[in-house]
Amino acid sequence: MKDAKYLAAYLLPLSAAAALYWQGGWAWATVLLAFVIIPVVEIFTPESTENVTPEQESVRTGIGFFDWLLYLNIPMVFGLVFWYLKVISNTALTIPEITGLTLGIGIILGANGINVAHELGHRSRRSEQFLSKLLLLPTLYQHFFIEHNRGHHKNVATDRDPASAQFGQVVYTFWFRSVWGSWRSAWTLERERLTKEGKPFWSWHNEMIRFTLFQVLWLGAIAWYFGTTGLLGALAIATMGILLLETINYVEHYGLRRRLLESGRPEPVRPEHSWNSNHELGRIFLYELTRHSDHHFKATRKYQILRHMNESPQLPFGYPTSIIIALLPPLWFAVMHPRLRKTAAAMGI
């Protein structure tokens, strides 16, 4: 029964369904749940540093229940996107209703789309990797599959990683750096892979070319079926999903850097190179993404067995609250810079 807690993650898509069905004031249901209700509840709920035992890890890894919790996000995400496009294209809505619905579906694409795609993208089975790429389609962010797995995990907490925010950088400039840098890096990584394999760059072997074509076809199909309004809506929710992801990226590694060794190479990735949060609700709604140090320690470790690591620097709040604070740079710096100095001192920097 304890594992049933992850069913609570479905409250987000359920809130989006309620918003689309009732509209009016309900249009803001997902936004209120994600960035008002969850942060407030987390203030009054304890953190948990409990880890599963090594014996439990092998058992929990093979339990299909945890995998199906991820798989079911696929019909929910695409169903909600289709419903949203139908509503905005065929219903007379007020500007507040359109804004609330667009923000809400954007949150779904970030939390239940890209985030779940991130988990599945680290799996070794081709079927799960395919589902990962499919979930990235509505956000037009399929290159994330390449850059995150082959770029970010290699270069995390260095200046070479566009998704690792620098000390003193505000989230708004980080968005541009990370979005552009990640897309450009994905093309570079594909070129390197194809060169090693002796395959031509301008060919169907290039996954970036395939991703670009799939995303253009996706938008073309939406424009054909839902018209200009649907196309604009699809672009808006994709943008919201991307910005949510990139704000999470900003929070996860802000200001943390790996030292350079005498060889000029960065030191190995350690728990100190990711910000973590043990706040239960954020962990549940993001499928344990907040236990980020262990994820970087072993990327193939499934979400249900990710561990708290004592060495990892801890955020004072859960990820939802941290996202809100990150959007207010002076407040973010006031909260995080003392913690960064403490972390640096502990690392002997």
C-alpha positions in Angstrom: 0.0 0.0 0.0 2.9 2.3 0.7 3.9 2.3 -3.0 0.4 3.4 -3.9 1.5 6.9 -3.0 2.8 7.4 -6.6 -0.8 7.3 -7.8 -1.0 10.8 -6.4 1.0 11.9 -9.4 -2.1 11.4 -11.5 -3.8 14.3 -9.6 -2.0 16.7 -12.0 -3.6 15.2 -15.2 -6.9 14.8 -13.3 -6.8 18.6 -12.4 -6.1 19.3 -16.1 -9.1 17.2 -17.1 -11.3 19.1 -14.6 -10.0 22.4 -16.0 -10.9 21.4 -19.5 -14.3 20.1 -18.6 -15.6 22.9 -16.3 -13.4 25.8 -17.6 -14.3 29.1 -15.9 -12.4 29.4 -12.6 -11.5 25.7 -12.9 -9.2 26.6 -15.9 -6.5 27.4 -13.3 -6.9 24.1 -11.4 -3.5 22.6 -12.5 -1.6 25.8 -11.9 -3.1 26.1 -8.4 -2.4 22.5 -7.6 1.2 22.6 -8.8 2.3 26.0 -7.5 0.0 26.8 -4.6 -1.5 23.7 -3.0 1.6 21.5 -3.2 4.1 24.1 -1.9 1.8 25.0 1.0 1.2 21.4 2.0 4.9 20.7 1.8 5.5 23.4 4.5 3.6 21.2 7.0 4.7 17.8 5.9 8.0 16.3 7.0 10.9 15.4 4.7 12.0 11.7 4.4 15.6 10.5 4.1 14.5 6.9 4.2 16.1 4.6 1.6 15.2 1.1 0.6 17.6 -1.7 1.6 20.0 -3.3 -0.9 17.9 -6.4 -0.7 14.7 -4.5 -1.5 16.3 -2.7 -4.4 16.5 -5.8 -6.6 12.9 -6.7 -5.8 11.5 -3.3 -6.4 13.4 -2.9 -9.6 11.4 -5.8 -11.2 7.9 -4.8 -10.0 5.9 -3.9 -13.1 3.5 -1.6 -11.1 6.1 1.2 -11.1 6.7 0.9 -14.9 3.0 1.0 -15.7 2.6 4.1 -13.6 4.9 5.7 -16.2 3.4 4.1 -19.3 -0.1 5.3 -18.4 1.1 8.9 -18.7 1.4 8.5 -22.5 -2.4 8.2 -23.2 -3.1 10.8 -20.6 -0.7 13.3 -22.0 -1.8 12.9 -25.6 -5.4 12.8 -24.6 -5.2 16.0 -22.7 -3.3 17.7 -25.5 -6.0 16.7 -28.0 -8.7 17.8 -25.6 -7.0 21.2 -25.0 -6.6 21.8 -28.8 -10.3 20.9 -29.4 -11.5 23.2 -26.6 -9.5 26.3 -27.6 -10.3 25.8 -31.3 -14.1 25.3 -30.8 -15.1 27.1 -27.6 -15.6 30.8 -26.9 -13.2 31.3 -24.0 -12.1 34.4 -22.1 -8.4 35.4 -22.0 -8.1 34.2 -18.3 -9.6 30.8 -19.3 -7.2 30.4 -22.2 -4.2 31.5 -20.1 -5.1 29.1 -17.3 -5.7 26.1 -19.6 -2.5 26.8 -21.6 -0.4 27.1 -18.4 -2.0 24.0 -17.0 -1.4 21.8 -20.1 2.1 23.2 -20.3 2.7 22.0 -16.7 1.4 18.5 -17.8 3.8 18.4 -20.7 6.7 19.3 -18.3 5.8 17.1 -15.4 4.0 14.1 -17.0 5.6 14.5 -20.4 9.3 15.5 -20.4 9.9 14.3 -16.8 8.5 10.8 -17.5 10.3 10.8 -20.9 13.5 11.5 -19.0 12.9 8.5 -16.8 12.1 6.2 -19.7 14.9 7.6 -21.8 17.5 6.1 -19.4 16.1 2.6 -19.8 17.9 0.0 -21.9 14.9 -1.5 -23.6 14.2 0.0 -27.1 10.4 0.0 -26.4 10.8 2.3 -23.4 13.2 4.5 -25.3 10.6 4.8 -28.1 8.0 5.8 -25.5 10.4 8.4 -24.2 10.8 10.0 -27.6 7.1 9.8 -28.2 6.4 11.7 -24.9 8.9 14.4 -26.0 7.0 15.1 -29.3 4.3 17.4 -28.0 7.0 19.7 -26.5 9.0 19.7 -29.7 12.0 18.7 -27.5 13.0 15.3 -28.8 16.6 16.3 -29.0 16.5 16.1 -25.2 16.8 12.3 -25.6 20.2 12.8 -27.2 21.6 15.7 -25.3 20.5 14.7 -21.8 21.8 11.1 -22.0 25.0 11.7 -24.0 25.8 15.3 -23.1 24.4 16.5 -19.8 25.3 13.3 -17.9 28.9 13.6 -19.1 29.4 17.4 -18.7 27.1 18.1 -15.7 28.4 20.8 -13.3 30.9 22.1 -15.8 30.8 25.2 -18.1 30.5 22.8 -21.0 27.0 21.8 -20.0 24.4 24.3 -21.1 21.9 22.8 -18.6 24.1 23.5 -15.5 23.4 27.1 -14.4 26.3 29.2 -13.5 26.7 31.1 -10.2 24.9 34.4 -10.3 23.0 33.6 -13.5 19.3 34.4 -13.5 16.9 31.9 -14.7 15.7 34.0 -17.6 19.1 34.2 -19.3 19.6 30.5 -18.4 16.5 29.6 -20.4 18.1 30.9 -23.6 21.5 29.4 -22.9 20.1 26.0 -22.1 17.5 25.7 -24.9 19.9 26.9 -27.6 23.0 25.1 -26.2 21.2 21.8 -25.7 19.8 21.8 -29.3 23.1 22.7 -30.8 24.9 20.1 -28.7 22.5 17.4 -29.8 23.4 18.0 -33.4 27.1 17.9 -32.5 26.7 14.6 -30.6 24.8 13.0 -33.6 27.6 14.1 -35.9 30.2 12.5 -33.7 28.2 9.3 -33.4 27.6 9.0 -37.1 31.3 9.7 -37.9 32.4 6.9 -35.5 29.9 4.5 -37.2 30.9 5.6 -40.7 27.4 6.8 -41.6 26.6 10.0 -43.5 25.4 13.0 -41.5 22.7 14.1 -44.0 20.8 10.8 -44.0 17.9 9.0 -42.2 20.5 7.6 -39.8 20.7 11.1 -38.2 18.2 11.0 -35.4 18.1 14.8 -35.2 16.9 14.9 -38.8 14.2 12.4 -38.0 13.2 14.3 -34.9 12.9 17.5 -36.8 10.7 15.9 -39.5 8.5 14.2 -36.8 8.0 17.5 -35.0 7.2 19.4 -38.3 4.7 16.7 -39.2 3.2 17.0 -35.7 2.6 20.7 -36.0 1.4 20.3 -39.6 -1.2 17.7 -38.5 -2.4 20.0 -35.8 -2.6 23.0 -38.1 -4.6 20.9 -40.7 -7.1 19.5 -38.1 -7.4 22.4 -35.6 -6.4 25.4 -37.7 -4.3 28.4 -36.8 -5.7 28.6 -33.2 -4.8 25.0 -32.6 -1.3 25.5 -34.0 -0.7 28.6 -31.8 -2.0 26.6 -28.8 0.3 23.7 -29.6 3.3 26.1 -29.7 2.2 27.8 -26.5 1.9 24.6 -24.4 5.2 23.3 -25.9 6.9 26.5 -24.8 5.5 26.2 -21.3 6.6 22.6 -21.0 10.1 23.5 -22.1 10.4 26.4 -19.7 9.2 24.2 -16.8 11.9 21.6 -17.7 14.6 24.3 -18.0 13.6 25.9 -14.7 14.0 22.5 -13.1 17.4 22.1 -14.7 18.3 25.5 -13.3 17.3 24.5 -9.8 19.0 21.0 -10.0 22.6 22.2 -10.5 22.6 25.9 -9.8 26.1 27.2 -9.0 27.6 23.7 -8.4 30.9 23.0 -10.3 33.2 20.0 -10.5 36.9 20.9 -9.9 39.4 20.5 -12.7 42.1 17.9 -12.2 45.7 18.4 -13.1 45.0 16.6 -16.4 42.5 19.4 -17.2 39.6 17.0 -17.0 36.8 17.6 -14.4 36.7 15.4 -11.4 34.2 12.5 -11.4 30.5 13.4 -10.7 29.8 13.2 -7.0 26.6 13.7 -4.9 27.7 17.3 -4.1 27.1 18.3 -7.8 23.3 18.2 -7.6 20.7 19.9 -5.4 18.3 17.5 -3.8 15.0 17.7 -2.0 13.4 15.0 0.2 10.0 16.8 0.4 7.6 13.9 -0.2 5.0 15.6 -2.4 7.6 17.0 -4.9 9.2 13.5 -5.0 5.9 11.8 -5.7 4.6 14.2 -8.4 8.0 14.2 -10.2 8.7 10.5 -9.8 11.6 11.0 -7.5 13.4 13.4 -9.8 14.3 15.4 -6.7 16.7 12.7 -5.6 19.0 13.9 -8.3 22.4 13.0 -6.9 21.8 9.3 -7.0 20.3 9.7 -10.5 23.6 11.1 -11.7 25.6 8.5 -9.8 23.8 5.7 -11.7 21.5 7.0 -14.4 19.9 3.6 -15.0 18.6 3.3 -11.5 14.8 3.3 -11.6 13.0 6.0 -9.8 11.5 3.8 -7.1 14.9 2.9 -5.7 16.7 6.3 -5.9 18.4 7.0 -2.6 19.0 10.0 -0.4 22.7 10.7 -0.2 24.0 12.5 2.9 26.7 14.3 0.9 24.3 15.9 -1.5 23.4 19.6 -0.8 19.7 19.9 0.1 17.3 22.5 -1.0 15.3 24.3 1.8 12.1 23.6 -0.1 10.6 21.1 -2.5 11.1 21.5 -6.3 7.7 23.3 -6.9 8.5 26.0 -4.3 12.1 26.2 -5.6 10.8 26.9 -9.1 8.7 29.8 -7.9 11.6 31.2 -5.9 13.9 30.8 -9.0 11.6 33.1 -10.9 12.4 35.8 -8.4 16.2 36.2 -8.8 17.0 38.4 -5.8 15.1 36.0 -3.5 16.7 33.0 -5.1 20.2 34.4 -4.6 19.4 35.3 -1.0 18.3 31.7 -0.3 20.9 29.8 -2.3 24.1 31.7 -2.1 24.6 31.0 1.7 24.0 27.3 1.0 26.4 27.4 -1.9 29.1 28.8 0.3 28.4 26.1 2.9 28.6 23.4 0.2 31.8 24.8 -1.2 33.4 24.8 2.3 32.4 21.2 2.8 34.0 20.3 -0.5 37.2 22.2 0.4 36.9 24.7 -2.5 
